[in-house]
Amino acid sequence: MNSRLAAGLLVRVSFSFLLIVCIFTSQAHPDQPAGTKKVLVLFPSEGWSAPSHRAVYNGMKAVFDRSPRQDVILLGDTLDLPFAATETEQRRLSDFFRAKYARENIHVVVPVTRTSLEFVLQYRDIMFLGIPIVFCAHSAHDLHRLDREGDITGVAVTVDIAGTIDLALKLQPGLRRLAVVAGTGPLDLSLTSLATKTFQKDFQGQLEWIDLTGLHIHELLERVSRLPGSTAILFLNLQQDGSGRPYVPAEAMHLVSKSANAPLYNLIDTALGYGSVGGRLTTIEAYGRETAKIVLRVLSGEKASSIEPVVMSDHPAMFDWRELKRWKIDESALPRGSIIRFRETSLWEDYRWWVIGTFSFICLQTLLIALLKNNLDKRKQAEANLKRAQEIASIASLSYDVQKDVVTWSAGANEILGFPPDSQLTYRAFSQIIHPQDREQVQMRWRAALEG
């Protein structure tokens, strides 16, 4: 009895222990299947309102969705760094992110742009201790300053300022001035410095530099509305104007373009469609895809610090068709292989093959109707000629409808065969006037004719 009691007690204790383990295991990762990895993308500001941020996120997600080896959950968040200017505010922000993602079990952090990376590195021990970092769109010109010993790698961004200015010179013959627009944010200042060096190296003495950087937005819009002739605008970036007010760069560029009296060129493909003619553009979604490929390598077990950062340098010539028309820029002047977006096509271009197919069908149908009518007219004419000939020659003819079993005699047949004019002439009636000795022969021929 005691052994049975002990055995029962042991079973109950074992079951209770297993139940507790299951409960705690399910609470630790309530929604995350075994093997699922979480990747956190951190944007510096603006969040999903920035087209470039959506492009990065979509590029990464496209790669993760096609990955057969890794099940990845992609998270996105915004640091809002313009609102954390002091060290106290930055520490408060780092504490907030530590608490927010403490239970998410993040496997890789992806800071987008240099400012995000610098913030994450400064407060990494608070926010994401021990988590690998794969940056996206860090400036290639500042890559040498980055200490990669702490399990860091990523994708560096380049812009083709010289190539874009060269395009403006080719598309605007007689161009003499370049008005450069940029804000006062960290990325704005970095691009302004890069543009200044590029201009002094390659275009000094060829073009006049009009400095429109660091202005209040109202002053900027007023200045671009009265630029002198033979001017092109180079829009670098505007995350923050001279008063410190933050902006989404694409939307700021749209405001500048609407007020401008000269064509505007830019550097990033996601801003195309907001008032820019175009330029040698950096394709942002490609950076997201390349970053995701590196993240997958890290998730597969590679050390981030062992992966050499990728520097992308492809800058295709891309243009907005509407802005080309607005500024009367001839498409024949564009470089071979240029990408033209937002082209407004005519009805003929949109429905060319539908129109050709419909017109061909109508023509064919009209031709068939004409041929049928011509044959019908010829048949009627032949019937009329036959009738007239029969009347002149005093001969009769008949036609037989096999399906209806009806015999139709020609006009005058009654009279020729000796029947009353108003009588209905049938084959049976006709057979009665055939000589008895010939009837069998006629019926045999009749049947043979009906059988084909």
Phi, psi and chi 1 to 4 in degrees:
 res  aa     phi    psi   chi1   chi2   chi3   chi4
   1 MET       -  -43.1 -174.7   71.4  177.1      -
   2 ASN   -65.4  -37.2  -69.6  -23.4      -      -
   3 SER   -66.1  -39.0   62.0      -      -      -
   4 ARG   -64.3  -41.7  -70.6 -176.7  179.1  179.6
   5 LEU   -63.4  -42.6 -178.5   61.2      -      -
   6 ALA   -64.5  -41.1      -      -      -      -
   7 ALA   -64.1  -42.2      -      -      -      -
   8 GLY   -64.5  -41.7      -      -      -      -
   9 LEU   -63.2  -39.2 -179.0   61.4      -      -
  10 LEU   -64.2  -40.9  179.6   61.3      -      -
  11 VAL   -63.0  -43.3  169.5      -      -      -
  12 ARG   -65.9  -39.6  -73.9 -165.6  -68.2  -88.4
  13 VAL   -65.7  -41.9  170.0      -      -      -
  14 SER   -63.3  -43.6  -59.4      -      -      -
  15 PHE   -63.0  -42.4  177.9   77.1      -      -
  16 SER   -63.3  -39.4  -60.3      -      -      -
  17 PHE   -64.2  -45.7  175.8   74.4      -      -
  18 LEU   -61.8  -39.2  -69.9  173.2      -      -
  19 LEU   -63.4  -42.9 -178.6   61.8      -      -
  20 ILE   -63.6  -41.8  -68.2  170.6      -      -
  21 VAL   -61.4  -43.9  169.7      -      -      -
  22 CYS   -63.3  -40.1  -68.7      -      -      -
  23 ILE   -64.9  -46.6  -68.8  173.4      -      -
  24 PHE   -68.3  -35.3  -84.4   92.4      -      -
  25 THR   -65.3  -41.6  -57.4      -      -      -
  26 SER   -70.1  -31.2   63.0      -      -      -
  27 GLN   -74.6  -30.1  -72.4 -179.9  -13.7      -
  28 ALA   -66.0  -39.5      -      -      -      -
  29 HIS  -137.1   73.9  -56.0  -74.0      -      -
  30 PRO   -63.9  -31.9   23.3  -32.7      -      -
  31 ASP  -120.5    5.8  -60.5  -42.5      -      -
  32 GLN  -111.1  110.0 -175.3  172.5  -28.3      -
  33 PRO   -64.1  156.4  -16.7   28.9      -      -
  34 ALA   -60.3  135.5      -      -      -      -
  35 GLY    91.2  -10.3      -      -      -      -
  36 THR   -75.8  135.1  -60.6      -      -      -
  37 LYS  -112.5  144.0  -55.3  -64.3  177.7   65.3
  38 LYS  -112.2  131.8  -70.6 -173.2  177.5 -178.8
  39 VAL  -120.5  127.3  176.5      -      -      -
  40 LEU  -107.8  120.7  175.5   61.1      -      -
  41 VAL   -99.7  126.8 -176.0      -      -      -
  42 LEU  -116.1  119.3  -67.4  174.9      -      -
  43 PHE   -97.2  150.0  -58.7  107.6      -      -
  44 PRO   -70.2  -37.4   25.2  -33.8      -      -
  45 SER  -166.4  177.3   58.8      -      -      -
  46 GLU    72.4  -29.6  -57.3  145.9   10.1      -
  47 GLY    63.3 -140.4      -      -      -      -
  48 TRP   -77.1   -5.4  -55.3  115.4      -      -
  49 SER   -72.4  -18.5   60.6      -      -      -
  50 ALA   -87.3  122.0      -      -      -      -
  51 PRO   -57.2  -34.5  -23.8   33.4      -      -
  52 SER   -66.1  -35.4   58.3      -      -      -
  53 HIS   -68.1  -41.7  -66.0  175.7      -      -
  54 ARG   -62.9  -37.1  -65.6 -164.5  -61.7  -89.0
  55 ALA   -66.0  -43.1      -      -      -      -
  56 VAL   -60.6  -49.0  167.7      -      -      -
  57 TYR   -62.0  -45.4 -172.4   90.1      -      -
  58 ASN   -65.7  -37.8  -68.3  -22.1      -      -
  59 GLY   -63.5  -42.4      -      -      -      -
  60 MET   -66.8  -43.8  -66.1 -174.9   65.6      -
  61 LYS   -63.8  -36.7 -169.0  173.1 -172.0  -51.9
  62 ALA   -61.1  -40.0      -      -      -      -
  63 VAL   -70.1  -43.9  172.9      -      -      -
  64 PHE   -63.9  -38.4  -68.3  148.1      -      -
  65 ASP   -65.1  -26.6  -71.7  -14.5      -      -
  66 ARG   -94.0   -2.2  -68.0 -164.4  -58.6  -92.1
  67 SER   -76.9  120.8  173.3      -      -      -
  68 PRO   -82.1  -16.3   30.1  -32.1      -      -
  69 ARG   -98.6  -25.2  -64.3 -176.3  179.2  180.0
  70 GLN  -123.4  134.0  -63.8  -73.3   -9.0      -
  71 ASP   -98.5  106.0 -175.5   11.6      -      -
  72 VAL  -113.8  132.0  178.9      -      -      -
  73 ILE  -101.7  120.2  -64.1  176.3      -      -
  74 LEU  -100.2  119.9 -173.5   60.7      -      -
  75 LEU  -109.1  147.2  -53.8  174.5      -      -
  76 GLY  -131.0  141.3      -      -      -      -
  77 ASP  -150.7  164.1 -150.4  -27.9      -      -
  78 THR  -119.7  129.9  -55.6      -      -      -
  79 LEU   -77.5  -25.6  -66.2  169.5      -      -
  80 ASP    54.8   49.8  -75.2  -34.2      -      -
  81 LEU   -62.5  -30.9  -65.8  179.9      -      -
  82 PRO   -59.5  -20.2  -26.5   36.4      -      -
  83 PHE   -97.2    8.1  -59.4  100.9      -      -
  84 ALA  -126.9   69.4      -      -      -      -
  85 ALA   -81.0  -35.4      -      -      -      -
  86 THR   -93.0  164.0   66.6      -      -      -
  87 GLU   -64.3  -36.5 -175.8  177.7  -10.2      -
  88 THR   -62.6  -44.3  -58.6      -      -      -
  89 GLU   -65.7  -36.4  -68.7  169.3  -20.9      -
  90 GLN   -67.7  -40.0  -69.7  175.5   -0.1      -
  91 ARG   -65.5  -39.2  -75.6 -168.2  171.4  -84.3
  92 ARG   -63.7  -38.6 -159.7  173.8  -67.8  150.6
  93 LEU   -67.5  -41.2 -178.8   61.5      -      -
  94 SER   -64.9  -38.5   64.7      -      -      -
  95 ASP   -63.8  -39.0  -72.1  -23.5      -      -
  96 PHE   -61.5  -45.5  168.4   78.0      -      -
  97 PHE   -70.8  -33.1  -87.9   88.4      -      -
  98 ARG   -61.1  -45.7  174.6 -175.7   53.8   78.4
  99 ALA   -69.4  -36.0      -      -      -      -
 100 LYS   -66.3  -38.6 -177.7  175.6 -177.9  178.7
 101 TYR  -111.4   16.9  -68.4  101.3      -      -
 102 ALA   -61.2  -34.8      -      -      -      -
 103 ARG  -105.4    9.5  -61.7 -174.7   60.1 -175.0
 104 GLU   -86.5  -14.3  -72.7  -66.8  -18.3      -
 105 ASN    55.9   58.5 -168.0   22.6      -      -
 106 ILE   -70.8  133.5  -57.8  -62.7      -      -
 107 HIS   -98.1  -33.3  -67.8   81.5      -      -
 108 VAL  -143.9  138.1  177.2      -      -      -
 109 VAL  -108.5  133.5  175.4      -      -      -
 110 VAL  -119.6   93.7 -179.0      -      -      -
 111 PRO   -77.1  133.7   -7.2   24.3      -      -
 112 VAL  -103.1  125.1  179.8      -      -      -
 113 THR    78.7  162.6   73.8      -      -      -
 114 ARG   -64.1  -38.1 -171.4 -175.2   71.1  178.9
 115 THR   -64.2  -39.7   51.3      -      -      -
 116 SER   -64.5  -44.2  -66.0      -      -      -
 117 LEU   -62.3  -43.4  177.1   60.3      -      -
 118 GLU   -62.3  -39.8  -70.7  174.7  -12.6      -
 119 PHE   -67.0  -44.4  179.9   83.0      -      -
 120 VAL   -63.4  -41.4  169.3      -      -      -
 121 LEU   -66.2  -36.9  -69.0  179.0      -      -
 122 GLN   -67.4  -36.5 -176.5  175.9   -4.5      -
 123 TYR  -117.0   28.0  -63.0   99.4      -      -
 124 ARG   -62.6  -40.2 -175.2  179.6 -171.6 -180.0
 125 ASP   -63.9  -25.2  -67.7  -15.3      -      -
 126 ILE   -87.0  -43.6  -61.6  174.1      -      -
 127 MET   -89.1  -51.6  -59.8  164.8   62.0      -
 128 PHE  -138.0   58.3  -52.3  112.7      -      -
 129 LEU   -61.9  126.8 -179.5   63.0      -      -
 130 GLY    77.3    3.1      -      -      -      -
 131 ILE   -93.7  130.7  -60.2  176.6      -      -
 132 PRO   -60.2  148.9  -18.9   29.9      -      -
 133 ILE  -119.8  128.4  -66.6  176.4      -      -
 134 VAL  -122.7  102.3  179.2      -      -      -
 135 PHE   -78.7  159.2   58.1   79.7      -      -
 136 CYS  -132.7  130.9  177.3      -      -      -
 137 ALA    67.1   33.8      -      -      -      -
 138 HIS   -73.9  144.7 -174.2  -77.1      -      -
 139 SER   -62.9  126.0  172.6      -      -      -
 140 ALA   -64.0  -29.5      -      -      -      -
 141 HIS   -70.1  -22.3  -62.8  -81.5      -      -
 142 ASP  -106.4   10.0  -61.0  -35.9      -      -
 143 LEU   -64.6  -31.7 -161.5   57.8      -      -
 144 HIS   -67.2  -19.3   64.1  -78.3      -      -
 145 ARG   -84.2   -8.4  -58.0  177.1 -175.6  174.3
 146 LEU   -83.7  127.4 -174.5   62.9      -      -
 147 ASP   -86.3  111.5 -179.4    9.0      -      -
 148 ARG   -99.5   13.6  -65.3 -175.6   46.2 -115.2
 149 GLU   -69.8  -21.0  -66.2  -59.3  -38.6      -
 150 GLY   -91.6   44.4      -      -      -      -
 151 ASP    59.8   56.9 -148.8   14.8      -      -
 152 ILE  -129.5  139.5  -58.0  168.2      -      -
 153 THR  -159.2 -175.3 -171.0      -      -      -
 154 GLY   160.4 -158.8      -      -      -      -
 155 VAL  -121.7  125.5  178.9      -      -      -
 156 ALA   -98.0  143.3      -      -      -      -
 157 VAL  -101.0  145.2   65.8      -      -      -
 158 THR  -127.7  153.5   59.6      -      -      -
 159 VAL  -126.4  148.6  -68.8      -      -      -
 160 ASP  -107.1   80.8 -167.4   -5.7      -      -
 161 ILE   -69.9  -44.9  -65.3  174.0      -      -
 162 ALA   -62.7  -42.9      -      -      -      -
 163 GLY   -63.0  -36.4      -      -      -      -
 164 THR   -70.3  -39.5  -61.3      -      -      -
 165 ILE   -65.4  -40.2  -62.8  174.6      -      -
 166 ASP   -58.7  -41.3  -81.7  -29.3      -      -
 167 LEU   -61.0  -44.2  -83.8 -179.8      -      -
 168 ALA   -59.8  -39.7      -      -      -      -
 169 LEU   -64.1  -36.8  -73.9  166.6      -      -
 170 LYS   -75.9  -36.3  -67.7  175.5 -178.2  176.8
 171 LEU   -82.7  -21.8  -60.2 -175.7      -      -
 172 GLN  -121.7   82.4  -65.2  178.5 -118.2      -
 173 PRO   -56.3  136.2  -22.8   33.5      -      -
 174 GLY    85.2   10.6      -      -      -      -
 175 LEU   -62.3  130.9 -176.7   66.0      -      -
 176 ARG  -125.4  -14.3  -62.3 -162.2  -60.2  -88.1
 177 ARG  -135.9  147.1  -57.3  172.3 -177.0   86.2
 178 LEU  -127.5  114.3 -174.6   70.2      -      -
 179 ALA   -93.5  118.2      -      -      -      -
 180 VAL  -102.5  124.2 -178.9      -      -      -
 181 VAL  -112.4  129.7  174.3      -      -      -
 182 ALA  -159.3  159.4      -      -      -      -
 183 GLY   -97.3 -154.5      -      -      -      -
 184 THR  -118.9    8.1   58.2      -      -      -
 185 GLY   -71.6  168.6      -      -      -      -
 186 PRO   -56.7  -47.3  -24.2   33.5      -      -
 187 LEU   -67.8  -36.5  179.8   57.9      -      -
 188 ASP   -58.7  -46.9  -51.6  -20.8      -      -
 189 LEU   -67.2  -37.6  -62.9  175.5      -      -
 190 SER   -64.4  -44.0  175.2      -      -      -
 191 LEU   -69.2  -34.1  -73.3  172.3      -      -
 192 THR   -62.7  -43.7  -60.5      -      -      -
 193 SER   -62.0  -43.4  174.8      -      -      -
 194 LEU   -64.9  -41.7 -179.4   60.8      -      -
 195 ALA   -66.1  -37.8      -      -      -      -
 196 THR   -62.4  -45.0  -57.9      -      -      -
 197 LYS   -64.6  -41.9  -65.9  175.4 -177.1  177.2
 198 THR   -63.9  -43.1  -58.3      -      -      -
 199 PHE   -64.1  -46.2 -175.3   87.5      -      -
 200 GLN   -64.2  -31.2  -68.6  173.2  -10.8      -
 201 LYS   -78.3  -43.3  175.5 -174.6  174.4 -176.3
 202 ASP  -111.2  -19.9  -60.8  -33.1      -      -
 203 PHE  -130.3    3.1  -57.7   98.6      -      -
 204 GLN   -61.1  128.6 -169.3   75.7   48.4      -
 205 GLY    89.4  -20.2      -      -      -      -
 206 GLN   -91.6  -34.6 -174.7  178.0    1.5      -
 207 LEU  -132.6  152.7  -69.0  171.3      -      -
 208 GLU   -90.5  132.0  175.3 -170.5  -16.2      -
 209 TRP   -89.5  121.0  173.1  -74.2      -      -
 210 ILE  -107.4  112.9  -59.8  176.9      -      -
 211 ASP   -85.6  110.9 -170.2   -2.0      -      -
 212 LEU  -119.6   34.4  -60.5 -179.8      -      -
 213 THR   -96.0  147.6   62.6      -      -      -
 214 GLY    73.8   17.2      -      -      -      -
 215 LEU   -89.9  155.9  -58.9  178.7      -      -
 216 HIS   -63.8  144.6 -171.8  -73.6      -      -
 217 ILE   -58.0  -36.8 -169.7   67.3      -      -
 218 HIS   -67.6  -41.8  -63.0  -58.3      -      -
 219 GLU   -65.9  -39.7 -177.7 -177.1   -2.8      -
 220 LEU   -60.7  -46.6  173.8   60.8      -      -
 221 LEU   -65.2  -35.5  -62.5 -178.7      -      -
 222 GLU   -68.9  -39.0 -165.5  -85.8  -28.6      -
 223 ARG   -68.0  -42.1  -69.2  -80.6  -59.8  -85.3
 224 VAL   -71.9  -16.2  -63.1      -      -      -
 225 SER   -80.5  -11.5   67.5      -      -      -
 226 ARG  -134.4   40.9   52.7 -179.2 -178.7   85.9
 227 LEU   -71.7  149.1  -68.6  169.9      -      -
 228 PRO   -68.7  164.5   22.6  -31.5      -      -
 229 GLY   -62.5  165.4      -      -      -      -
 230 SER    57.3   44.7  -57.6      -      -      -
 231 THR  -122.5  144.8  -60.3      -      -      -
 232 ALA  -121.6  147.6      -      -      -      -
 233 ILE  -103.7  129.0  -60.3  171.9      -      -
 234 LEU  -107.5  109.1  178.0   60.6      -      -
 235 PHE   -91.9  111.9 -174.3   94.6      -      -
 236 LEU   -83.6  -60.8  -61.3  176.0      -      -
 237 ASN  -177.2  151.8 -158.4   61.4      -      -
 238 LEU  -149.1   87.9 -157.8  159.4      -      -
 239 GLN   -90.0  -18.2  -70.8 -178.1  -38.9      -
 240 GLN  -156.4  129.7 -178.2  177.5  -70.5      -
 241 ASP   -87.0 -174.9   74.5   -8.7      -      -
 242 GLY   -63.8  -19.6      -      -      -      -
 243 SER   -90.2   -3.5   67.4      -      -      -
 244 GLY    92.1    2.2      -      -      -      -
 245 ARG   -75.9  129.8  179.0 -180.0  175.7 -179.1
 246 PRO   -78.7  149.3   25.9  -32.0      -      -
 247 TYR  -139.5  152.0  -76.3   89.8      -      -
 248 VAL   -79.0  120.6  174.7      -      -      -
 249 PRO   -53.1  -41.5  -29.3   36.3      -      -
 250 ALA   -63.9  -39.3      -      -      -      -
 251 GLU   -71.6  -36.6  -65.0  175.9   -3.2      -
 252 ALA   -63.9  -39.9      -      -      -      -
 253 MET   -63.6  -37.1 -170.3  178.8   78.2      -
 254 HIS   -62.8  -40.8 -177.9   60.7      -      -
 255 LEU   -62.8  -43.1  -67.1  174.0      -      -
 256 VAL   -64.3  -44.7  172.9      -      -      -
 257 SER   -62.6  -39.9  176.9      -      -      -
 258 LYS   -63.5  -33.7  -74.9 -160.4  -55.3 -178.3
 259 SER   -88.1  -17.3  -60.6      -      -      -
 260 ALA   -72.8  148.1      -      -      -      -
 261 ASN  -107.7   17.1   65.4  -11.2      -      -
 262 ALA  -143.0  154.6      -      -      -      -
 263 PRO   -60.8  143.5  -20.8   31.6      -      -
 264 LEU  -114.4  135.7 -178.8  148.5      -      -
 265 TYR  -119.3  151.7  -60.5   82.7      -      -
 266 ASN  -137.7 -174.6   76.1  -54.8      -      -
 267 LEU  -119.1  -15.2  -55.0  173.7      -      -
 268 ILE  -118.8  134.8  -54.2  -63.5      -      -
 269 ASP   -68.9  -29.0   72.7  -36.2      -      -
 270 THR   -69.8  -16.1   51.6      -      -      -
 271 ALA   -89.8   -7.6      -      -      -      -
 272 LEU   -66.0  131.6 -164.0   65.2      -      -
 273 GLY   107.9   -4.7      -      -      -      -
 274 TYR  -110.9   25.3  -70.1   82.4      -      -
 275 GLY   110.8    7.7      -      -      -      -
 276 SER   -97.9  141.1  166.7      -      -      -
 277 VAL   -64.1  -39.7  169.8      -      -      -
 278 GLY   138.7 -147.0      -      -      -      -
 279 GLY   152.6 -168.1      -      -      -      -
 280 ARG   -84.5   97.2  -68.8  -76.3  178.4 -179.3
 281 LEU  -100.0  144.8  -56.3 -173.6      -      -
 282 THR   -82.0  125.9  -61.2      -      -      -
 283 THR   -90.7  104.3   51.4      -      -      -
 284 ILE   -68.1  -39.1  -64.0  -60.8      -      -
 285 GLU   -61.2  -32.3 -171.5  168.6  -32.1      -
 286 ALA   -62.6  -33.3      -      -      -      -
 287 TYR   -66.5  -38.7  -77.1   80.6      -      -
 288 GLY   -63.8  -41.9      -      -      -      -
 289 ARG   -65.0  -43.6  -67.6 -165.6  -62.3  -93.1
 290 GLU   -66.2  -37.5 -164.4   62.8   34.3      -
 291 THR   -63.3  -42.3  -57.8      -      -      -
 292 ALA   -62.6  -36.0      -      -      -      -
 293 LYS   -62.3  -40.2  -67.0  176.0 -175.5  176.8
 294 ILE   -68.8  -39.4  -63.7  177.3      -      -
 295 VAL   -59.3  -41.9  169.4      -      -      -
 296 LEU   -62.6  -35.3  -71.4  175.5      -      -
 297 ARG   -65.9  -40.6  -67.4  173.8   60.9 -177.6
 298 VAL   -66.3  -42.7  173.2      -      -      -
 299 LEU   -64.8  -24.5  -66.9  176.4      -      -
 300 SER   -83.0   -3.6  -62.5      -      -      -
 301 GLY   120.1   -8.2      -      -      -      -
 302 GLU   -73.1  145.3  -69.0 -171.9   55.6      -
 303 LYS   -75.1  133.8  -71.0  -81.1  -67.2 -179.0
 304 ALA   -60.5  -37.7      -      -      -      -
 305 SER   -68.6  -17.6   56.0      -      -      -
 306 SER   -87.0   -7.6   68.8      -      -      -
 307 ILE   -98.1  120.7  -57.8  173.7      -      -
 308 GLU   -69.0  132.3 -167.8   67.2   24.2      -
 309 PRO   -57.5  145.5  -23.6   33.7      -      -
 310 VAL   -96.9  129.4  174.7      -      -      -
 311 VAL  -108.5  114.7  178.2      -      -      -
 312 MET   -95.0  137.5  -60.8 -178.4   65.9      -
 313 SER  -137.7   23.5   55.9      -      -      -
 314 ASP   -88.4  122.8 -176.0   29.9      -      -
 315 HIS  -133.1   82.9  -55.0   97.3      -      -
 316 PRO   -67.8  152.5   24.4  -32.8      -      -
 317 ALA   -77.9  117.9      -      -      -      -
 318 MET  -129.5  143.1  -59.3  175.4   66.3      -
 319 PHE  -140.9  153.7  -58.0   94.2      -      -
 320 ASP   -97.5  114.7 -174.3  -27.2      -      -
 321 TRP   -57.0  -37.0 -178.5   86.1      -      -
 322 ARG   -65.5  -38.7  -60.7  165.1  -59.0 -175.7
 323 GLU   -73.8  -31.1  -66.2  -61.0  -46.4      -
 324 LEU   -60.9  -42.1  -67.6  174.9      -      -
 325 LYS   -70.5  -37.7  -64.1  -58.2  177.0 -175.7
 326 ARG   -59.2  -41.8  173.7 -172.6  175.0 -173.5
 327 TRP  -100.5   10.3  -59.2  107.3      -      -
 328 LYS    55.9   45.2  -62.6  179.4  174.3   57.6
 329 ILE   -92.4  124.4  -63.3  174.0      -      -
 330 ASP   -72.0  128.1 -170.5   -4.7      -      -
 331 GLU   -63.5  -26.1  -74.8 -171.8   41.8      -
 332 SER   -65.8  -17.3   63.5      -      -      -
 333 ALA   -83.9   -9.0      -      -      -      -
 334 LEU   -72.2  149.9  -57.3 -177.2      -      -
 335 PRO   -63.0  151.6  -18.1   29.2      -      -
 336 ARG   -60.2  135.9 -175.3 -174.5  -59.7  -87.1
 337 GLY    84.2   10.1      -      -      -      -
 338 SER   -63.7  146.3  -66.2      -      -      -
 339 ILE   -97.2  123.2  -59.5  169.9      -      -
 340 ILE  -114.8  121.7  -58.4  178.3      -      -
 341 ARG  -109.0  162.0  -66.8 -178.0  176.2  174.6
 342 PHE    64.0   29.8  -48.2  109.4      -      -
 343 ARG   -69.9  130.7 -176.3 -174.0  -65.9  -83.9
 344 GLU   -94.7  111.6  -63.4  174.3    4.1      -
 345 THR   -92.3  155.2   55.5      -      -      -
 346 SER   -81.7  168.7   63.2      -      -      -
 347 LEU   -59.7  -36.7  -72.0  175.2      -      -
 348 TRP   -64.5  -40.5  167.8 -108.8      -      -
 349 GLU   -70.5  -35.5  -69.9  172.5  -38.6      -
 350 ASP   -74.9  -37.7  -74.2  -23.1      -      -
 351 TYR  -123.4   30.7  -57.5  102.6      -      -
 352 ARG   -55.3  -51.1  176.7 -173.9  -52.9  171.5
 353 TRP   -72.2  -29.8  -65.3  111.5      -      -
 354 TRP   -64.4  -43.3  -75.8  100.4      -      -
 355 VAL   -65.4  -45.1  172.3      -      -      -
 356 ILE   -62.9  -44.1  -68.3  174.6      -      -
 357 GLY   -63.6  -43.8      -      -      -      -
 358 THR   -65.8  -43.9  -57.1      -      -      -
 359 PHE   -62.8  -41.9 -178.5   73.6      -      -
 360 SER   -63.6  -40.9  -60.0      -      -      -
 361 PHE   -63.9  -42.3  176.0   77.3      -      -
 362 ILE   -64.4  -41.3  -67.7  172.9      -      -
 363 CYS   -63.7  -43.7  -70.4      -      -      -
 364 LEU   -63.9  -42.8  179.5   60.6      -      -
 365 GLN   -63.7  -41.8 -169.7  176.6   48.0      -
 366 THR   -62.5  -41.1  -57.2      -      -      -
 367 LEU   -63.3  -43.4  177.7   61.0      -      -
 368 LEU   -63.9  -41.3  -68.7  174.9      -      -
 369 ILE   -63.1  -41.3  -68.0  172.7      -      -
 370 ALA   -63.5  -41.8      -      -      -      -
 371 LEU   -64.6  -43.2  -69.2  173.9      -      -
 372 LEU   -63.0  -41.3  -70.1  173.1      -      -
 373 LYS   -65.4  -39.5 -174.6  176.8 -175.9  -56.8
 374 ASN   -63.2  -42.9 -176.8   55.5      -      -
 375 ASN   -64.1  -39.3  -71.0  -20.9      -      -
 376 LEU   -64.6  -42.1 -176.5   60.7      -      -
 377 ASP   -63.7  -41.7  -68.5  -18.6      -      -
 378 LYS   -64.9  -38.7  -72.4 -178.3  177.9  179.5
 379 ARG   -64.8  -44.6 -179.6  176.4  175.9  179.6
 380 LYS   -61.8  -39.7  -72.0 -178.3  178.0  179.4
 381 GLN   -65.4  -40.7 -176.9   63.9   38.9      -
 382 ALA   -64.7  -42.0      -      -      -      -
 383 GLU   -63.2  -41.3  -69.5  175.7   -8.3      -
 384 ALA   -64.3  -41.8      -      -      -      -
 385 ASN   -64.6  -40.4  -67.4  -21.2      -      -
 386 LEU   -64.0  -42.2  177.4   61.0      -      -
 387 LYS   -62.0  -43.5  178.9 -179.4  178.0 -178.4
 388 ARG   -65.6  -38.9 -179.4   60.5  179.7  162.7
 389 ALA   -66.4  -39.4      -      -      -      -
 390 GLN   -64.8  -38.9  -70.6  172.6  -15.8      -
 391 GLU   -64.4  -41.4  -69.8  174.6   -7.8      -
 392 ILE   -68.9  -40.8  -65.7  174.3      -      -
 393 ALA   -88.3   -3.4      -      -      -      -
 394 SER    55.4   50.6  -63.0      -      -      -
 395 ILE  -123.6  159.1   59.3  176.1      -      -
 396 ALA  -121.0  155.9      -      -      -      -
 397 SER  -140.5  164.1   64.7      -      -      -
 398 LEU  -140.0  158.1   62.9   87.0      -      -
 399 SER  -131.2  147.3   62.8      -      -      -
 400 TYR  -125.1  125.2  175.7   64.5      -      -
 401 ASP   -90.4  107.7 -171.6  -30.7      -      -
 402 VAL   -64.4  -42.1  178.4      -      -      -
 403 GLN   -66.3  -42.7  -68.0 -179.0  -20.9      -
 404 LYS   -89.6   -9.4  -62.7 -179.1 -179.7  179.3
 405 ASP    55.1   48.7 -167.9   23.6      -      -
 406 VAL  -123.9  133.5  174.7      -      -      -
 407 VAL  -103.6  130.3  179.1      -      -      -
 408 THR  -115.2  126.2  -56.8      -      -      -
 409 TRP  -101.5  152.8  -63.4   86.3      -      -
 410 SER   -73.5  159.4   61.8      -      -      -
 411 ALA   -61.4  137.8      -      -      -      -
 412 GLY    90.2   -6.4      -      -      -      -
 413 ALA   -65.2  -37.6      -      -      -      -
 414 ASN   -56.5  -47.9  -69.8   33.6      -      -
 415 GLU   -66.3  -41.0 -176.6  178.8   -7.9      -
 416 ILE   -64.5  -37.2  -66.4  172.0      -      -
 417 LEU   -90.6   -1.9  -61.9  175.1      -      -
 418 GLY    87.3   24.2      -      -      -      -
 419 PHE  -102.2  158.2  -70.2   98.5      -      -
 420 PRO   -62.0  145.4  -24.6   32.9      -      -
 421 PRO   -59.3  -32.2  -23.0   33.2      -      -
 422 ASP   -96.0    7.1   57.1  -12.5      -      -
 423 SER   -83.0  155.2   64.6      -      -      -
 424 GLN   -89.6  118.7 -177.6  176.3    1.9      -
 425 LEU   -91.4  119.1 -173.9   56.8      -      -
 426 THR  -116.2  171.3   64.6      -      -      -
 427 TYR   -67.9  -36.0  174.5   74.7      -      -
 428 ARG   -61.8  -44.6 -178.7  178.5  -64.7  -83.6
 429 ALA   -64.3  -38.7      -      -      -      -
 430 PHE   -64.2  -39.0  168.6   71.0      -      -
 431 SER   -65.4  -21.0   63.9      -      -      -
 432 GLN   -73.3  -21.9  -62.7  -56.9  -46.5      -
 433 ILE   -95.1   -1.4   65.6  172.1      -      -
 434 ILE   -77.9  144.1  -59.8  174.0      -      -
 435 HIS   -59.3  134.8 -167.2  -80.9      -      -
 436 PRO   -51.9  -36.2  -27.4   36.1      -      -
 437 GLN   -71.3  -18.8  -65.0  179.6   -2.8      -
 438 ASP  -100.0   -9.5  -63.1  -28.8      -      -
 439 ARG   -62.2  -44.2  -73.7  176.3 -173.9  169.7
 440 GLU   -61.3  -41.4 -175.9  177.3   -6.6      -
 441 GLN   -64.5  -41.8 -179.2   70.6   12.3      -
 442 VAL   -65.4  -44.5  170.9      -      -      -
 443 GLN   -63.1  -38.0  -71.7  176.8   -1.9      -
 444 MET   -63.0  -45.6 -176.2  178.9   65.1      -
 445 ARG   -64.4  -37.9  -63.7  -68.0  179.8   88.3
 446 TRP   -60.9  -48.8 -178.6  -92.7      -      -
 447 ARG   -63.3  -40.3  -74.1 -166.7  -61.1  -88.5
 448 ALA   -62.0  -40.1      -      -      -      -
 449 ALA   -65.8  -40.2      -      -      -      -
 450 LEU   -69.6  -28.2  -67.0 -177.4      -      -
 451 GLU   -82.1   -0.3  -70.0  172.8   -2.2      -
 452 GLY   114.3      -      -      -      -      -
